[in-house]
């Protein structure tokens, strides 16, 4: 057949199913890549374990305890070597912020434990593996402090709290409930008198260290200042520091002995940047060293936590890589071999039309990013739709579904009004049907089964890492965690809408925007994976630049009213790049959009559901 790929017609010989073996690399290469990916998980997990245990000097226990109203709470307990009921140690309650989990505090927990503190890194209510709903029982803070005080290995006279963002509110509520059960507190990117947290005074809370970073996105919410640098001039902060003058960064106000000490730290990072900042973590170490007794006098610059972050990043990359060769090898088995077909003849956009399509693919998701998510949260709140019990996940789901509907509508108009008439394109040209009389539904079911097996393989890697090293796969705000039984049920509730979105995305990427081929199929695949990964993620990079260039140059975000969603957008960059790569790779391997869409739907739904907050009991 003649297919116009450029200005000159090129003769393209149709491929037969039995010829597919020629265009795949030898399966030996797949086995090698599979082994390398598994070794990355093993190496990354081993490194992370070594760092978080300080070479075996810290024992980490996964604990559960019953809190208020029978709520089962989850935490990681870090116990330094030599600490016993006969040799108790000072202790820290470390609490993460909204839509995070106990592991998010690992930088703080590791460094506190290295300095001789027992650390309880708590999952807030409705987060991680603690029972829901989110926000209940003072975010879980009082129950965490009560539990920490119950441990016979803890020196009850030297207990501190460290909380980031909403975890700071949880810590403050705990200190209000148990006012004599602590000696010191560090608020990281947080504030007093916000969202149920007690108002701060010159005497409450006891011995406060405030780490509020120079580019914190929540300065208006926390302290009533448009910029983080400007909080020093707010009445709220000055009341807390018992002064009528602008608060000085780095100056100790009040008296440690009398419990009225105050100090403001402002490292040059953002709100989520506190977790990966040696300055922010060092500030917490310094303050607890000043206000609690019994810790080891390590310099605040003596930090190793970032090597754990590096280890879990390697493991995360290894898990993602693992998906590709595992899928390729399974597609070579007799049972799944029928899913592999040549890619259909390309009848997509070309020339300026391709660039218009690419521009729409980039622009529509980010133009609608705030509007669709907020509309979804307003119209499908968890309290009214408890089969979708996670507000953040629901917002993302609604955004995805509405984007999918827009993209599908534009595709159908293009197909029926233009492409079918001009090129004779059918749905088969977009990877939607199987050739050779194969039954559609049986092939679709087989594809779904294959996707389940592949994702189960990736999940098994994570389960191994959790069992062997007590680590998950993560870097900064991107985390891949095991699901609890409750979260798995929630995963099933959200799965189909996300799969539908990735099916439509696959039609766009591989039906409309598929790249022209060249003589080297492998080079074409690599180029297509790169182009599509960039295409579906670059919009979020632009969105972040729109917000963070003004923040870093002028102290205020480009869209300051959307601080939470701006932070959520950070996760979209790597996750959408992974989505584009998986979708493209398995389209080239099968000639259809389904396997990539099923894999992406399962993977992304799993990641989001396990990593965010559950707002109602189910």
N, C-alpha and C positions, 0 to 999 in steps of 0.2 A: 504494500500500500504506500501511497505517497503522503508524507506528512510535512507540512511547511514549518520548519523550525526556525529558519532565518529568511533571508531574501531568496535563497535557492532551495528548491525541493530536494529532500534527502530521502533516499529509499530506505525504509525501515522494515526489516523482516519480522513478521509476527513470531512471538515466542510461544513454545509449547510448554505445558506444565513440566514435562520431564527434563526440559532444558534449564530449569531453575538452578539445579546443582552447579551449573557452570558460573553463575553470577554470584554465588555465595563464596566467601572465603572458606578454606578447609575447616572442618569442625575442630581440628586440633587447635587452631587459633582461638576458637571459642572456649575450649577447655582451659587454655592458658589464661585468657582474660578472666574467666570465671575464678580460677585459682588466685590470680592477682587480686581480684576484688575481695575474695574471702580473706586473703592475707592482710589486706588493708584494714578490714574490720578487726582482725585478730591483733594486728600491730597497734591500731588506734585505740582499741579497748585496753590493751595491756599498758600502753603509755598513760592513758587516762586513769586507770586503776593505780598505777604507781604514783602518779602525782597526787591524786586525791587522798591516798593513804599515806603520803609523805614517805614512800618507800617501805610501807608496812608499819609505820609508827602510829597510824590512826586506824581504828576500826570503825567501819560504817555499817549501821544496822537500819534495815527498813522496818519501821515500827508503825503499829496501829494502836490507837487508844480511843476510848469512848468519851465524847464530850457532851455538851449541853443537848438536852432533848434526845439523847441516844445517838447523836451524830457520830459516825465513825470517822476519825481524823487520821490522816496519813502524814508521815514525816520521815526524814532521814536523820539519824542520830550519829553524830561524829564524836568518837570517844578517843582522846589521846592515850598513848601508851603510858601505863603506870597509874592511871586514874582508877580508883576503886572506892568502895564505900568507906574504907579506912583512910583513903587518901583522896578526898573529894577535890574537885577543881571548880574554878569559876565557870560560868556558863552563859551562853548567848542564845536567845531565840531569834532566828533569822526568818523573815517572812517576805515572800515575793510580792509583786504587784499584780494588777488585773491581767487576765488571760495569760498568765505565766504559770510556773509550777515550782516545786521545791528545788529542782536542779538549777533553776535560773540563778539561785543564790550561791552556786557552788564556789565562785571566786571568793566571796566573803567567808563561806563556811570552811573552805580549805585553809585559808590564812588564819582565821580564828583558831581552828583546831591545831595548826602548827605552833601556835603561840600558847598552847596548853589549855584552851577553853573547850569544854563540852559544848557542842553546837546542836541545836534542834532546828533543822531546816524544814519548815512546816508547809504543807499544802493547805492553802486557804479553803474554806468551805466552798464546795462546787468547783474546785480546781484540782487537777491532778487526780489523785486517788482518794481524796476526802469526799465524804458524802455531800450532796447538795442540800439546798440550793445555794448558789453564790450569794454573798453578802449576809448570810444568816449568822447568828451568834457572834456578832462583832467581828465578822470575817474569819472567825476561828481563833483570833488572837488571844482572848482570855483563856480558852481551853488549852492553847499551846503553853502559855505561861504557867498555868496551874499544873500541867503535866510535867513541865521542866522542874518545877519546885518539888514535885513528888519523887524525883529520882534521888536515890541515896548516894549517888556519885557526884552530886552537885553541891557546891558550897553555897548555901542559901543566902549568905550575906554578900555575895558577889555575882549577881545575875544582871545581865544587860539585855537589851532588845535592839535589834537592827531590822528596819523595815524599809522596803523600797516602794515608793508611790502608794498604792492602796494598802500595801503591807505596812507602811508607816501608820496609816489610820488604824489598822488592826492592832499594831503595837501600842498606839496611844489609848485605844479603848481598853486593852489589857491592863495598862498601867493605871487607868482610872478605876477599873474593877478591883485590881489587886495592888493598891497603892503602896503597900509596904513590902512587896515581893520582888522588888528590883532596885538597882542602884543607879543605872545609867541607861541612856537610850540614844541611838543614832537614827535620824530620819534621812533617808536617801531619796531625793527628788520628791519629797512629801511635805506635809504641812499639818499644823494643828487646826482645829475648828472647821474641818472639811468633811462632808459626807458622814456625819455622825461621830467623828472624832472629837474629843473634848477640846475646848478652846485653850490656847496656851497662855500662861501668865508668867510673872517673874519667878514663881516658885513651882509651877507645874508645866511640863513633867520634870522629874528630878534629873539634873545633870544631862542636858541636851546638847548633842552635837548635830548640827544641821549641814548636810552635804547637798547643796542645791547648785547644780552645774551651770556654768556660764551660758549654755545654749539649751537649757531645759525648755521643752515645748509647753509645759503646763504651768508657767509662771502666773498666768491670769487666774486659772482655776485655784491654784494653791495659795497664792499670796496677794492676788488682786493687782498684779503688775503686768503690763503688756510685755515686758522683757525680763529675763532672769536677772540681768545685772541690776535692774531697777527695784528688786524686792527690798534692797537695803533701805529704801526710802519709805516703805509702807508702814502705816500705823500698826498693822497687825504684827509685823516682825519686830518692830521697835518695842511694842508692849511685851512681847515674849522675851526680849533681851534686856528689858527694864532700862530703856534709854529713850531719850527724845531726839537723839541725833541719828544720822544715817549709821547703820550697823557696819562696823569695820570687819572686813574679811580677815580671818586669821587671829583675831583678838579674843582672848578668853574674858568673858563677862561673868560676874558673880563669883560664887565660892563653891569649889568642889566639896569641901568638908560640910558645908551647909546644904548641899544638894541643889544649889541655884546656878551652877555653872552653865555657861552657854558659849558656843563657838560656831561660827559660820565658815564653811569651806566652799569654794567655788572652782572646782576643776573645769578645764576647758573642753567639756564634752556635752552630749545631749542627754535627755532623760533616759532612753534605753542604753546610752553609752556608759552609764554608771557601772553596768555589769562587766564591761571589758576595759575598764580604766584603772590603771595602777594607782592613779592619783585618788580617785573616788574610793577605791578599796583601801588604800593606804590611810586615808582620812579616818575611816571607820576603825582601823587598827590603832591609830594614834589616840583617838578619843577613848576607846575602851581601855587602852593602856594607862591613860591618865586617870580614869575614874573607877576602875576595878582593880582589885588586888589579886595576885596569885598567878598572873600570866607570865609567859616567858618574854624577856626583853629583846625580841627580834626587831631589827630596824624595819620601819614601814616600807622601805624600798626592797626588802628581802621578800620577794614574792615569786611563786612558781605556778600559780593557778592557770596562767595562760597556756602552759604546756598541756593541761588537761583539755582546754578548749581546742588546741591543735589536734590532740588525739581523737576527740569525738568528731571533729571535722573530717579527719582522714577516714574514720569509720563511716560517717555519713556519705562521703563520696564513694567509698567502697560499696555501700549498699545500693546506691543509685547505679553504679557501673554494673553490679551483679545482675540487675534486671535484664540487661541487653544480651549477654551471652547465654543466660539461662533460657530466655525466650527463644533465641536462635537455635539452641540445641534441642529444645522440646519440639520446635517446628520441624525438625528432621526425623522425629520418631514416626513410626507407621501410623499411629492413631491421629496425630495432628498434621501429618504431611499434606493432607488435602486442603488445608487452609492456605497453603502457599500457592499463589498464582502470579504470573507476570503482571507488572503494573499495566493498567489499561492505557490505550492510546491517549496522549495528552491533548485535551481540547479545552484548555483553560485560557485565562487572560494572557495577553502579550503586549509588548510595547508600552505605550503610555497607560493603557488599561490596567496592566499589571501594577504599575506604580500607584494608580488610584486605588486599586484593591488593597495593596499593601498599606497605604496611608489610612484607609478606613479601618483596617485590622488593628493598626496601632492606635488610632485616635478614639474610636468609639468606646473601648473599655475605660480609658482614663477620663474622657469627658463625662461619662456616666458614673464614675467611681464613687463619688460622694452621694449623689442624688439617689441612685438605685439602692445603695445599701441603707441609707437613712429611711427611704420609702419602705423598704422591706421590714426594717425594725419597727416602724410606726404601724404598719398594717398587719404584720404577723408576729406580734410580741409573744414571747414564750409563755407568759401568764395566760394567754388565750388560746395558744396553739401548742399544747405541751408535747405533741408528737415531734415538734421542732423546738427542743428545749434550750437551745443555745443561741442567744441573741446575735452574737458576732457571726456564728456560722450561718444563721438564717439570713443576715444581711448580705454576706458573701454569696450565698445560694441564690437569693433574689437577683442580685447584680448579675450573676452568671446566667440565670435563666432569661432575664430580659435582654441581656446582650446576645444570647443565643437566638432569641426570637427575632431581634433586629437583623442579625446576620443571616438567619434563615430566610427572612422575608426578602432581603436584598438579593440573596442567591437565587431564590425562585423567580424573582422578576427578571434577573439577568439570564437565567437558563431558558425560560419559556419565551421571553420577549426577544432575546438576541441569540444566545449561543446555540440553542437547538436549531433555530432557523438558519444561521450562518454556517455552522460546522456540522450539523447533524448529531450533536452530542446527545448521549443518553445517560441515565443515572449510572450505567456501568462505567462510563468514562470518569466518574468521580469516586470510584472505589466502593460503590454501594451494593453491587450485585455480584453473584458468583457465576462463572461460566460453566460450560459443559453440563448443563442441566442439573447441577448440584442443588439440593433442596436448601432454600434460604434459611429456614428456621433451624434445621439441624446443624448447619454450618455456624449459625449465630450462637447456638447453644454450646457448640464445641469451642468456639472462640471465647465465650464467657468462662468456660471451664479452664481453658488454658490461662486466661488472665488471673483467675483465682489461684491456680497453682503457682504462677510466677510471683504474685504478691505474697502468697503464703511463704515462698522461699525467702523473700526479703524480710518478712515478719519473723521467720525463724532465726535469721541472723541477729535481729534485734533482741529476740528472746534469749539467745545464747549470750549476747553481750551483757544483758541485764543479769543473767544467772552467774556468769563467770566473773564479771568486772564491776557489777552494780553501776553501770553507765547506760545511758541511752545514746542516740545519734543526734548531735546538735552542733550548731555554731551560732552564738549570739541569740537572735530572736527566732531562728529557725530550729525547730526541735521535732524529732521523730520519736514518739513515745509508744510504749505498749498501751493497749486499750484495756480498761477495766470491763467487766461484764456489762455494766450500765452504758459505758461509752460504746461498746460494740453494738448494742441495741440502737443507740442514737446514730451510729454510723450507718446502719441499715435504713433508718428513716431519711437520711439526707442523700443517700447514694445515687438514686435514680436521677434526680435533677442535675447533679454534677455530671453524671455520665452523659445525659442529654446535651449538656453544654459542650462537652469535649467531642461528641459526635459532630455537632455543627461546626466546631472549630476545625475538625479534621476535614470536613467538606471544603471549607474555605482554603485551608493550607494546601490540600492535595488535589482538590478538584479545580479550584479557580487559580491558585497561586503557585502551582507546582513549577519548579524550575525546568528550563529546557535541559535536555540531556546532553552528554558528550560521550566520547569513545570509552572512557573509563568509568564503569558503573560505581566502583568504590569511591572514586573522587566525587562523583555526582551525589552520592549518599552523604558523604562527609560535608560537602558544601551545603546541601539542602538542610541537614541537621543544624548547621551553624546559622544559616540564614533564618530558618524558622524559629530557632531559639531566641535569636536577637529580635525578630519581628514581634513575638508575643510578649517579650519582657521589656523592650526598649521604652515603651510608653510609660511604664512605671518608673524607669530611671528618669525620664523627663519630668514626671510628676514630682519626684523627690527633689530634683534640681530646682524646680519652680518654688518649692517650699524652703529648701535648705540653703540655697545661695543667699536669699534675703536674711535668713536666720543667722548665718555665719558672718554676714557683712553688716547687718543693721540691728540684729538682736530680736527680730520678729519674723515669724514664718510668712511665706507668701499667702497662705490661707490659714490664718491663725485660729479660726474657729473649728478646724478639723484636726486637732492635734492627735487624737487617738487613731483616726483612719490614716493619717500621714505616717504614723509609726507602723500600723498594720501593712502599709504599702511596701515597707522594706522586705517583708517576706515574699511578696509577689514577684520580686525580681528573680531570685534563684528558683523559686517553685515554678514559675511560668517558663523559665529557660529549660528546666527539666521536662516540663510538659511538651514543649515544642520538639525536644530531642526524641522523647519516647514516641510521640505521635508519628514523627517522620521516619524513624528507624523501622518501626513495625509496619508502616505503610509500604515501605520499600521491600520489606521481607514477605509481605502477604498480598500486596496489591489491593488492600482494603483498609478502610479507616477504623474498623471495629476494634481490633485488638489494642491498638494504641489508645483509643477512647476508653475502653474498659479498664485498662491499666491505669490511665491517668485519673479516671473517676474514683477508682478504689484507693489509689495512693494519696491523692489530695484530700479526699474525704476523711481518710484515716488520720492524716497529719493534722488537719484542722480540728476535727472532733476531739482528738486526744490532747490537744494543746491549748484549748480555750476553756471558757467557763460554762457550766451548766446552771441555768437560772431557775429551773423549777424541778421539783421532785417527780420522778417517773417510776 
